[in-house]
Amino acid sequence: MRAAAEVHSRGMETRMQGGCLCGAVRYTLTRPPNYVYFCHCHDCQKESGSPFVTDMNVDRDAVHLEGNLTRYTRTGDSGKSIHRHFCTACGTTVYTEFDVDPDHVSIKACSLDDPSGLAPDRHLFVTRKQPWLHLADGLTRYERDC
């Protein structure tokens, strides 16, 4: 992660900010996300207490973080580690990093100060979707990761 700097995207300044529930962890994204997705894997269900999480795939070097985070690591289906980083004060998961994809991180979409402009475009791990959840949004679906 690097120091925050403002950049231009499509002729406009792009600088998205967010943080944890208590405000002890803050971040700035200096470029827009590569894509926004719903993940239905069992780990994300457990992490969120919900049938899916909404995450943003972001270039690692576009993220500037401030605050104290704790890391929880598990082995993913790939056999490589997945690291979830959460606020030491309130426990909010802020981002996840995957050893299988070291150039990117996944930021929790609704941890943005204003997530209203996001447009999720895909569902991941739909084979692990809860059977009582019905998807009718027409978004691209991946059986596993994309």
Beta strands, then each sheet from edge to edge (+ up, - down):
strand 1: 7-9
strand 2: 12-14
strand 3: 16-19
strand 4: 26-29
strand 5: 35-39
strand 6: 53-59
strand 7: 63-66
strand 8: 69-75
strand 9: 81-87
strand 10: 93-98
strand 11: 104-108
strand 12: 122-124
strand 13: 140-141
sheet 1: 1+ 2-
sheet 2: 3+ 4- 7+
sheet 3: 8+ 9- 10+ 11- 6+ 5- 12- 13-
end
